[in-house]
Amino acid sequence: MFGWWGRTVVRVRWWVIAAALALVVTGATWGAGVFGALTGGGYADPHSESNRAAKAIAAQIGRHDPDVLVLWSSDTATVDDPAFRSAVTARVAALRARTEVAGVTSYLDAKAPGLVSNDRHATYAAVQLADGSEDAKLAEYQAIEPELNAAGLTTKAGGLAAFGAQANAQTKEDLTRAELFSLPVLLVLLILVFRGLIAALSPLVIGGIAILGAFVAVRTLTYFTEISVFAINVITLLGLGMAVDYSLFVVSRFREELANGRDVPAAIRATVATAGRTVVVSGLTIVLALSSLLIFPQPFLGGMAIGGMAAVLIAMLAALTVLPAVLSLLGHRIDMLRVPMPRLRRGRSGAVPRQRGAAPAAGSSAWARVAHSVMRRPVLYAVGVLAVLVAFALPFTRVQFGGFDERVLPADTAARVVSETIRTDFPGGAQNPIEVLVTGAPAGSFATAIAGLPGVTGAQVTATRGTASLITVGYSAMPTTAQARDVAAAIRDLPPPPGSTVLVGGRPAIDLDLLNSLSHRLPWMALIMAVATMVLLFFAFGSVLLPVKAVLMNVVSIGASFGVVVWIFQEGHFENLLHFESTGYIEPSNLILVLAVLFGLATDYEVFLLSRVRENWDATGDNTTAVATGLQHTGRIITAAALLLIVVVAGFATGGVTVIKTIGVGMIVAIIVDATLVRALLVPATMRLLGRWNWWAPGPLGRLYARYGIHETPRTAQPETGDVDPPESGSSTTRSGGVAAVR
């Protein structure tokens, strides 16, 4: 199939390039409208009790929670001074005149002491916006923001709407700054890795097609479903990252085939038949891993999955069509504008070998020496690497999950300043109560029962309409902590008043529902990823043991990364260096997103290595030689791909939003661990220990692979009936689609 595809692309190369240009133009024009079609938020389960409580309270009692908190302060004047009062009165009146505002509560009207700071140098107003949806609130806040500044006073805006707007602005600023830094660095590294300017441009071309094409795909999907605005981050990351990986693999193989004496059309066919097959398996593996996120009801995770899948699929298709078409036009000119690096040319993958098909001699390159060292001491390498990875993973046993709060933003961000100021300088502190809606019966006795629960500081019926009553519950813990969630759970465990319906909402209940929803579906996500990966790898390599081992290697690699994330972000190490404040817990939905992405990327590197090992196993039948040669040929490519991907991800790690920073640092650690310790040492060592059992498959599965497997070379024979076992030394064997069949 892949050889046929290579021939077809060469014949229709101009049509392929024309289609790619049309996609780029569409993506840069119509597709760019995706930014206005995406939605914010999306962390809540639409079917959770807390979400149903919020909707029921708004419908039966009326909306009462503020969307914006406007803090006015002065170093010299107090709220009792006429100038202070006049400035605040003017701003409150201007806000009430706006159609975007449903109501404003201020100290001047309500005379509530909780709205004035302890030193009386500051006050805040609670603003309710007219529309209840998250996206509408964001737009309304941005519309009224110019009306907030009071003459002669320091003005800062907080609350959920302001927090969302400022978090989005900070994320965009971080990404812009990171791209301005990372793209030049990426281009320099691409030139060094590809050893030439023309070849180095190929990943950027494929990356641009992947990103713009994903914009078109995602905007189309927004007509059918809501997709989170953060999908743009994943599109950029995976679109460019996978374009780098796939271009590196395809171009390196194309150069190798040219160096082996093939003409350009033959080199394209061989490249697509080998590297193209690897790209397909890698792309499908990442897409399947991301698809596991779709089982979660949170739109945030589903949107991220859709964006990521679109970017990876289009990067994969571009690497299989556009890149071979361009290479067929360039031919040997792919090496134009080369950067001379004589010390690095000897014996590397993609360099000119002494003879066509001959394996490089032992010691001819650093990767050759690594390969032969691992083959000589597999037990030492396996035990040593596992010990290091277990040490990295141990902090994950202490993980504590919790929701995010204003501390995910930089310390000088207005929303964070407002929240912290109200909590520390105002009577009663920040208000994030648990809200309990009782419908169908009086709520007084139920409020009394709630007030007696551990951790509750007070429970009062604060609103009644018809048969519905709202109980507002105070508690002593921070809203995003486990103690606050325990209070919400304890309220739900109380027997409701006879004949009534009780719904519990508020921030602690939202976090409780989020954790329960994620934990219930996480095992299914893991099962989907594992089974899909094992099935795909079986059809790619015809082995039963290698897919199982690949999943286990992924678990070890990701576990090490998660351990480092807990050690840094939960336990607070490197706070000053990385510029963040630890909250003492990890936000779970982002960690699940990282799990899906890292599982796909880890399998991506596994596929790169195993493809070359399988190719050499088919050619020689010698497992040790196949593993050593495969590592020698792919070690440089995997290391280069990892280095380039780290540069792409670096923007996440250097950002000001801790949630995004956590994703970036976790991915960088996982990429380093996976590309060095796991794929370069642990995987080859375990394959050396397994020997020919690497390629074992029972009879029915062996026949299934021989008939339907994703082969690099044409099938020459079908295996006989019976199990396909590792042949003994000296036995007569034949390769059937890569399966060893004992005669």
C-alpha positions in Angstrom: 0.0 0.0 0.0 2.7 2.5 1.0 4.8 1.8 -2.1 1.8 2.4 -4.3 1.1 5.6 -2.5 4.7 6.8 -3.0 4.4 6.2 -6.8 1.0 8.0 -6.9 2.3 11.1 -5.1 5.2 11.3 -7.6 2.7 11.2 -10.5 0.3 13.8 -9.1 2.7 16.0 -7.2 1.5 19.2 -8.8 -2.1 18.5 -7.8 -1.0 17.7 -4.3 0.9 21.0 -4.0 -2.0 22.9 -5.4 -4.4 21.3 -2.9 -2.0 22.2 -0.1 -1.9 25.8 -1.2 -5.7 25.9 -1.3 -5.8 24.6 2.2 -3.3 27.1 3.4 -5.2 30.0 1.9 -8.5 28.7 3.3 -6.9 28.3 6.8 -5.4 31.8 6.7 -8.7 33.4 5.8 -11.8 31.5 6.7 -10.1 29.2 9.2 -8.6 32.2 11.2 -12.2 32.9 12.2 -12.0 29.9 14.6 -10.7 32.3 17.3 -14.1 33.9 17.5 -16.0 30.6 17.3 -14.4 28.9 20.3 -15.8 29.0 23.9 -14.2 29.8 27.2 -14.4 27.7 30.4 -15.8 24.2 29.9 -14.2 22.7 33.1 -17.6 21.6 34.6 -19.6 18.5 33.9 -22.9 19.7 32.4 -24.7 16.9 34.1 -23.1 17.3 37.6 -25.2 18.2 40.6 -23.3 21.5 41.1 -24.1 22.5 37.6 -27.8 21.6 38.0 -27.8 23.5 41.3 -26.5 26.6 39.6 -29.1 26.5 36.9 -31.9 25.7 39.4 -30.9 28.6 41.7 -30.8 31.0 38.8 -34.3 29.8 37.6 -36.1 29.6 40.9 -34.3 32.2 43.2 -32.7 34.4 40.6 -29.1 35.1 39.8 -27.2 36.7 42.8 -23.6 35.8 42.5 -21.3 38.7 41.4 -19.5 38.3 38.1 -17.1 41.2 38.6 -15.6 42.7 41.8 -14.3 46.2 41.3 -11.8 47.3 44.0 -11.2 51.0 44.6 -8.5 52.1 47.0 -6.4 55.1 48.1 -3.2 55.3 50.1 -4.4 58.6 51.7 -8.2 59.0 51.5 -10.8 56.8 53.2 -14.3 55.8 52.0 -15.6 58.6 54.3 -13.9 61.4 52.4 -16.2 63.3 49.9 -13.7 62.9 47.0 -13.5 59.1 47.5 -17.3 58.8 47.8 -17.9 61.0 44.8 -15.6 59.0 42.5 -17.1 55.7 43.5 -20.7 57.1 43.2 -20.0 58.2 39.6 -18.6 54.8 38.6 -21.5 52.9 40.2 -24.0 55.1 38.4 -22.2 54.7 35.0 -22.1 50.9 35.4 -25.8 50.8 36.3 -26.6 52.7 33.1 -24.9 50.0 30.9 -27.1 47.4 29.2 -24.5 44.8 29.9 -25.0 45.2 33.7 -27.9 43.6 35.6 -27.1 45.1 39.0 -24.4 46.7 41.2 -24.1 46.4 45.0 -21.8 48.9 46.7 -21.2 50.1 50.2 -22.8 53.5 49.5 -26.1 51.7 48.8 -26.1 48.7 51.1 -24.0 50.1 54.0 -22.7 46.6 54.4 -19.5 46.6 56.5 -18.1 43.7 54.6 -17.7 45.9 51.5 -15.2 48.2 53.3 -11.6 47.3 54.2 -10.6 47.1 57.8 -8.5 50.3 57.4 -11.3 52.0 55.4 -8.9 52.9 52.6 -10.6 50.6 50.1 -14.1 49.4 49.1 -15.4 47.1 46.4 -18.6 46.8 44.4 -20.2 43.5 43.3 -21.3 43.7 39.6 -23.8 41.3 38.1 -23.7 41.0 34.3 -26.8 40.7 32.2 -26.1 37.4 30.4 -25.5 34.1 32.2 -23.3 32.3 29.7 -19.5 32.3 30.2 -18.7 33.6 26.7 -21.3 36.4 27.0 -20.0 37.4 30.4 -16.5 37.7 29.0 -17.6 39.9 26.2 -19.8 42.0 28.6 -16.9 42.5 31.0 -14.6 43.7 28.2 -17.3 46.1 27.1 -17.7 47.7 30.6 -14.0 47.6 31.6 -13.4 51.3 30.5 -16.2 52.4 32.9 -14.4 50.9 36.0 -11.6 53.5 36.6 -12.5 56.0 39.3 -10.8 59.4 39.2 -8.1 59.7 41.9 -8.4 56.1 43.0 -6.5 52.9 42.3 -8.9 50.6 40.4 -8.5 46.8 40.0 -11.1 44.3 38.6 -11.5 40.8 39.9 -14.2 38.1 40.0 -14.8 35.2 37.7 -15.4 37.3 34.5 -12.3 39.4 35.1 -10.3 36.4 36.0 -11.2 34.6 32.8 -10.4 37.7 30.7 -7.1 38.3 32.4 -6.1 34.6 32.2 -6.9 34.5 28.5 -4.9 37.7 27.9 -1.9 36.3 29.9 -2.0 33.0 28.0 -2.0 34.9 24.7 0.8 37.1 25.8 2.8 34.1 27.0 2.3 32.3 23.7 3.3 35.3 21.6 6.4 35.9 23.7 7.3 32.2 23.5 6.8 32.0 19.8 9.0 35.1 19.2 11.7 33.3 21.2 11.2 29.7 20.2 10.7 30.0 16.4 14.2 31.6 15.7 15.8 29.0 18.0 13.8 26.3 16.3 14.9 27.4 12.9 18.6 27.5 14.0 18.3 24.0 15.5 16.5 22.7 12.4 19.4 24.0 10.2 21.9 22.2 12.4 19.9 19.0 12.6 19.1 18.8 8.9 22.5 20.2 8.0 21.0 22.5 5.4 18.6 25.4 5.0 16.4 23.9 2.3 15.8 20.7 4.3 15.3 22.7 7.5 12.4 24.5 6.0 10.4 21.4 5.5 9.1 21.0 9.1 8.0 24.6 9.1 6.1 24.2 5.9 4.4 21.0 7.1 3.8 22.6 10.5 2.1 25.6 8.9 -0.1 23.4 6.8 -1.0 21.3 9.9 -1.9 24.4 12.0 -3.9 26.2 9.3 -5.6 23.0 8.2 -6.6 22.3 11.8 -8.1 25.8 12.1 -10.3 24.9 9.1 -11.3 21.5 10.6 -12.0 22.9 14.1 -14.0 25.9 12.8 -16.1 23.5 10.8 -16.7 21.4 13.9 -17.8 24.4 15.9 -21.0 24.4 13.9 -21.8 21.1 15.6 -20.3 21.2 19.0 -18.7 23.6 21.5 -14.9 23.6 21.5 -12.7 25.3 24.2 -10.5 28.2 23.2 -7.5 26.4 24.7 -7.7 24.0 21.7 -5.6 26.6 19.9 -2.7 25.9 22.3 -2.9 22.2 21.5 -3.2 22.8 17.8 -0.1 24.9 17.8 1.9 22.5 20.0 1.0 19.2 18.3 0.8 20.7 14.8 4.3 22.1 14.8 5.7 19.3 17.1 4.5 16.4 14.9 5.5 18.3 11.7 9.0 18.4 13.1 9.0 14.7 14.0 7.5 13.5 10.7 9.6 15.8 8.5 12.8 14.7 10.3 12.0 11.1 9.8 10.9 11.4 6.1 13.7 13.7 5.0 16.4 11.6 6.8 15.1 8.4 5.1 14.9 10.2 1.7 18.5 11.3 2.0 19.6 7.8 3.0 17.8 6.3 0.0 19.5 8.8 -2.4 22.9 8.1 -0.8 22.3 4.4 -1.4 22.1 5.0 -5.1 18.4 5.2 -5.8 17.0 7.7 -8.3 14.5 10.3 -7.0 11.2 8.4 -7.8 12.6 5.2 -6.4 13.8 7.0 -3.3 10.4 8.5 -2.8 8.7 5.1 -3.1 11.2 3.6 -0.6 10.8 6.5 1.8 7.0 6.4 1.8 7.1 2.6 2.1 9.2 2.8 5.2 9.2 6.2 6.9 5.7 6.8 5.6 4.4 3.7 7.2 6.0 4.8 10.5 4.4 8.2 10.2 1.0 6.6 9.7 1.4 4.3 12.7 2.7 7.2 14.9 -0.1 9.6 13.8 -2.9 7.1 14.4 -1.4 6.2 17.8 -1.4 9.8 18.9 -4.9 10.3 17.6 -6.2 7.3 19.4 -4.6 8.4 22.6 -6.2 11.8 22.3 -9.6 10.3 21.4 -9.7 8.8 24.9 -10.4 12.3 26.2 -13.7 12.3 24.4 -15.3 10.1 27.1 -15.1 12.9 29.6 -18.1 15.2 29.8 -16.1 18.4 30.3 -16.1 20.4 27.1 -12.5 21.6 28.0 -11.1 18.1 27.5 -13.2 17.3 24.5 -12.2 20.5 22.8 -8.5 19.9 23.5 -8.9 16.4 22.0 -10.6 17.6 18.9 -8.0 20.3 18.3 -5.1 17.9 18.9 -6.5 15.2 16.7 -7.1 17.6 13.8 -3.6 18.9 14.0 -1.9 15.5 14.2 -4.0 14.0 11.4 -3.3 16.9 9.0 0.4 16.9 9.9 0.4 13.1 9.2 -1.4 13.6 5.8 0.9 16.5 4.8 4.0 14.4 5.6 2.6 11.6 3.4 1.5 13.8 0.5 2.9 17.3 0.4 6.4 16.5 1.7 7.0 13.6 -0.8 5.6 15.8 -3.6 8.0 18.6 -2.7 10.9 16.1 -2.3 10.2 14.6 -5.7 10.6 18.1 -7.2 13.7 19.0 -5.2 15.5 15.7 -5.6 19.2 16.0 -4.8 18.6 19.8 -4.3 17.3 19.0 -0.9 21.0 19.2 0.2 21.4 22.7 -1.2 22.7 25.4 1.2 24.2 22.7 3.4 25.9 23.6 6.6 29.3 21.9 6.7 29.8 19.9 9.9 32.6 17.4 9.2 32.9 16.1 12.8 29.3 15.2 13.0 28.9 13.4 9.6 30.6 10.1 10.3 28.4 7.1 10.8 25.2 8.9 11.5 21.8 7.9 10.4 21.2 9.5 7.1 24.9 9.9 6.3 26.4 8.0 3.4 27.1 4.4 4.3 30.1 2.6 2.9 28.0 0.1 1.0 24.3 0.0 0.2 22.5 -1.9 3.0 25.7 -2.4 5.1 25.4 -1.8 8.8 27.9 0.7 10.2 30.8 -0.7 11.9 30.9 -0.9 15.7 32.3 2.2 17.2 31.8 4.3 14.0 29.5 6.7 15.9 28.3 7.6 19.3 25.0 5.8 18.8 26.8 2.7 17.5 28.8 2.6 20.7 25.6 3.1 22.8 23.9 0.3 20.9 26.7 -2.2 21.3 27.1 -1.3 25.0 23.4 -1.9 25.7 23.5 -5.2 23.8 26.5 -6.4 25.9 25.0 -5.4 29.3 21.2 -5.4 29.0 20.5 -6.4 32.6 22.6 -3.6 34.0 21.0 -1.0 31.8 17.4 -2.3 32.4 17.8 -2.4 36.2 19.7 0.9 36.4 17.2 2.9 34.2 14.2 1.4 36.1 15.7 2.4 39.4 16.2 6.0 38.2 12.6 6.2 36.8 11.1 4.8 40.0 13.0 7.4 42.0 11.5 10.1 39.7 8.0 8.7 40.0 7.9 8.3 43.9 6.7 11.9 44.6 3.5 11.1 42.6 2.5 8.7 45.4 2.0 11.9 47.5 -0.2 13.7 44.9 -3.1 15.9 46.1 -5.7 17.0 43.6 -7.6 20.3 43.9 -9.2 23.1 41.8 -7.3 26.1 40.7 -7.7 29.6 42.1 -6.3 33.1 41.5 -2.8 31.9 42.4 -2.4 30.4 39.0 -1.9 34.0 37.7 1.2 36.1 38.3 1.3 38.0 41.6 0.6 41.4 40.1 -2.4 40.4 38.0 -5.4 42.5 38.9 -7.8 39.6 39.5 -5.4 37.9 41.9 -4.7 41.2 43.8 -8.4 41.8 44.2 -9.1 38.3 45.5 -6.1 38.3 48.0 -6.9 41.8 49.2 -10.6 41.0 49.9 -9.5 37.8 51.7 -7.0 39.5 53.9 -8.1 43.1 54.4 -11.9 42.9 54.5 -14.2 41.7 57.2 -15.3 38.1 56.5 -12.7 37.6 53.8 -13.4 36.2 50.3 -16.9 34.9 49.7 -17.1 31.5 48.0 -20.0 29.9 49.9 -21.5 26.6 49.4 -25.0 27.1 48.1 -27.8 24.6 49.0 -31.2 24.8 47.1 -34.1 23.2 49.0 -37.3 22.8 46.9 -40.7 21.5 48.2 -40.3 22.0 52.0 -39.2 24.6 54.6 -35.4 24.8 54.8 -34.9 26.1 58.4 -34.3 22.8 60.1 -32.0 21.6 57.3 -29.9 24.8 57.7 -29.6 24.0 61.4 -28.4 20.5 60.6 -25.9 21.9 58.1 -24.6 24.4 60.7 -23.7 21.5 63.0 -21.4 19.8 60.5 -17.6 19.8 61.1 -15.9 22.7 59.3 -19.1 24.7 58.8 -18.9 28.3 60.3 -22.5 29.1 59.6 -25.6 28.3 57.5 -28.5 30.6 56.9 -31.5 30.8 54.6 -30.7 33.8 52.5 -33.4 33.8 49.9 -36.9 32.2 49.5 -39.2 32.3 46.5 -42.3 30.0 46.4 -41.3 26.6 47.6 -37.6 27.1 46.9 -35.2 28.3 49.6 -31.5 29.0 49.3 -29.1 28.2 52.1 -25.7 29.9 52.1 -23.1 27.9 54.0 -19.8 29.3 55.3 -16.8 27.1 56.1 -13.3 27.6 57.5 -11.2 26.0 54.8 -9.9 27.5 51.5 -12.5 26.9 48.8 -10.2 24.8 46.6 -9.0 22.4 49.4 -10.0 18.9 50.3 -11.5 20.1 53.5 -13.9 22.4 51.7 -14.9 19.5 49.4 -15.5 17.3 52.5 -18.0 19.9 53.7 -19.9 19.8 50.4 -19.9 16.0 50.5 -21.1 16.0 54.1 -24.0 18.2 53.2 -25.0 15.9 50.4 -24.9 13.0 52.8 -27.5 14.6 55.1 -31.1 13.2 54.7 -33.2 15.9 53.0 -36.3 17.3 54.6 -39.3 15.1 53.9 -40.9 15.8 50.5 -38.1 18.0 49.4 -35.4 18.0 46.7 -31.9 19.2 47.7 -29.1 20.4 45.3 -25.7 21.4 46.6 -23.6 23.9 44.5 -20.8 26.4 45.0 -17.1 26.3 44.3 -16.3 23.3 46.7 -19.1 21.3 45.2 -18.0 22.1 41.6 -14.5 20.8 42.5 -15.9 17.7 44.2 -18.0 16.9 41.1 -15.0 17.5 38.8 -12.8 15.1 40.7 -15.6 12.4 40.9 -16.3 12.7 37.2 -12.6 12.4 36.2 -11.9 9.6 38.6 -14.9 7.5 37.4 -13.9 7.8 33.7 -10.1 7.7 34.1 -9.9 3.9 34.1 -11.9 3.8 30.9 -9.6 6.3 29.4 -6.6 4.2 30.3 -8.2 1.1 28.9 -9.0 2.8 25.6 -5.5 4.1 25.2 -3.8 0.8 26.2 -6.0 -1.4 24.0 -6.0 0.9 21.0 -2.2 1.2 21.2 -1.6 -2.5 21.6 -3.9 -3.4 18.7 -2.3 -0.8 16.4 1.2 -1.8 17.3 0.4 -5.5 16.7 -0.8 -4.8 13.2 2.4 -2.6 12.7 5.0 -5.1 14.0 3.3 -8.5 14.2 4.2 -9.1 17.9 2.2 -9.8 20.9 4.8 -8.9 23.5 6.1 -5.7 22.0 2.8 -3.8 22.2 2.3 -4.9 25.9 5.9 -3.8 26.6 5.3 -0.5 24.8 2.4 0.3 27.1 4.4 -0.6 30.2 7.3 1.6 29.0 4.8 4.5 28.5 3.5 4.1 32.0 7.0 4.1 33.5 8.0 7.2 31.4 4.8 9.2 32.2 5.0 8.2 35.9 8.5 9.7 36.1 7.2 12.9 34.6 4.2 13.1 36.9 6.5 12.5 39.9 8.6 15.5 38.9 5.4 17.6 38.4 4.2 16.8 41.9 7.7 17.5 43.4 7.8 20.9 41.7 4.3 22.3 41.6 2.6 20.6 44.5 5.6 20.6 46.9 6.9 24.0 45.8 10.4 23.3 44.6 12.0 25.8 42.2 9.2 28.4 42.9 11.6 31.3 42.5 13.3 29.9 39.4 10.1 29.1 37.6 8.1 32.1 38.9 5.0 30.5 40.4 3.4 29.9 43.7 2.5 26.4 44.8 -1.0 25.8 45.9 -0.2 22.5 47.6 -2.2 20.5 45.0 -2.4 19.6 41.3 -5.4 20.6 39.0 -6.5 17.2 37.7 -8.1 17.9 34.3 -4.8 19.4 33.0 -2.9 16.3 34.2 -5.3 14.1 32.3 -4.7 16.2 29.2 -1.0 15.8 29.7 -1.4 12.0 30.2 -3.2 11.6 26.8 -0.6 13.8 24.9 2.4 12.1 26.6 1.1 8.6 26.0 0.8 9.4 22.3 4.2 11.1 22.1 5.9 8.2 24.0 4.4 5.7 21.6 5.5 8.0 18.7 9.2 7.5 19.7 8.6 3.8 20.3 7.2 3.5 16.7 10.3 5.3 15.3 12.6 2.8 17.0 10.6 -0.4 16.4 10.0 0.4 12.7 13.8 0.3 12.0 14.3 -2.7 14.3 11.6 -4.6 12.5 13.0 -3.7 9.1 16.4 -5.1 10.2 14.8 -8.2 11.8 13.0 -8.9 8.5 16.3 -8.6 6.6 18.6 -10.6 9.0 16.6 -12.7 11.4 19.1 -11.7 14.1 17.4 -10.0 17.0 20.6 -8.5 18.6 21.8 -7.1 15.3 18.4 -5.8 14.5 18.0 -4.0 17.8 21.5 -2.5 17.7 21.2 -1.4 14.1 17.8 0.0 14.7 19.0 2.1 17.7 22.0 3.2 15.8 19.9 4.4 12.8 17.2 6.1 14.9 19.0 7.3 18.0 20.1 10.6 16.5 16.7 11.1 14.9 14.8 10.5 18.1 17.1 12.7 20.1 16.9 15.5 17.5 13.1 15.2 17.4 12.9 15.4 21.2 15.2 18.5 21.3 13.1 20.2 18.7 9.9 19.4 20.4 11.2 20.7 23.7 11.9 24.0 22.0 8.2 24.0 20.7 6.9 23.2 24.2 9.2 25.6 26.0 6.6 28.4 25.6 4.3 26.5 27.9 6.9 26.2 30.6 7.9 29.8 30.6 4.4 31.3 30.7 2.9 33.2 33.6 -0.2 30.9 34.1 0.7 28.1 36.4 -1.7 25.7 34.9 -0.1 26.1 31.4 3.4 26.1 33.0 2.6 22.7 34.7 1.7 21.2 31.3 4.9 22.6 29.7 7.3 21.4 32.5 5.6 18.0 32.6 5.9 17.5 28.9 9.6 18.6 28.8 10.5 16.2 31.6 8.7 13.4 29.9 10.2 14.1 26.5 13.7 14.1 28.0 13.2 11.0 30.0 11.5 9.1 27.1 14.0 10.0 24.4 17.1 9.3 26.5 16.6 6.8 29.3 13.6 4.9 27.9 13.9 4.7 24.1 17.7 4.8 23.9 18.5 2.5 26.8 15.5 0.7 28.5 13.6 -0.4 25.4 16.7 -1.8 23.6 17.9 -3.5 26.8 14.5 -5.3 27.3 14.4 -6.2 23.6 17.8 -7.7 23.9 16.7 -9.8 26.9 13.5 -11.0 25.1 15.5 -12.1 22.1 13.4 -13.7 19.4 10.4 -13.7 21.6 10.0 -10.0 20.7 8.5 -11.2 17.4 6.4 -14.1 18.7 2.7 -14.4 17.9 0.4 -17.4 18.2 -0.7 -19.1 15.0 -4.1 -17.3 14.5 -2.6 -13.9 15.3 0.4 -14.6 13.1 -1.8 -15.4 10.2 -3.9 -12.2 10.9 -0.7 -10.1 10.8 0.6 -11.8 7.7 -2.7 -11.0 5.9 -3.7 -7.6 7.3 -0.6 -6.2 8.9 0.8 -2.8 8.1 3.8 -4.1 6.2 6.8 -2.2 4.8 7.6 -4.8 2.3 5.4 -7.0 0.0 4.2 -10.3 1.5 6.0 -13.2 -0.2 4.3 -16.1 1.5 1.7 -17.0 4.1 2.7 -18.7 7.3 1.8 -22.3 7.9 -0.8 -23.3 10.4 0.3 -23.5 14.1 1.8 -21.0 16.4 4.5 -18.7 15.1 7.2 -19.2 17.6 10.8 -17.9 17.8 12.8 -20.3 15.7 15.7 -22.0 17.3 19.3 -21.2 16.4 20.1 -22.8 13.0 16.5 -23.6 12.1 15.3 -22.9 8.5 13.0 -19.9 8.5 11.3 -17.7 6.0 9.9 -14.2 6.4 6.2 -13.8 5.6 5.2 -10.2 5.9 7.8 -10.0 8.7 6.5 -13.1 10.6 9.0 -15.8 11.3 7.4 -19.1 10.2 9.1 -22.4 11.1 9.3 -24.8 8.2 
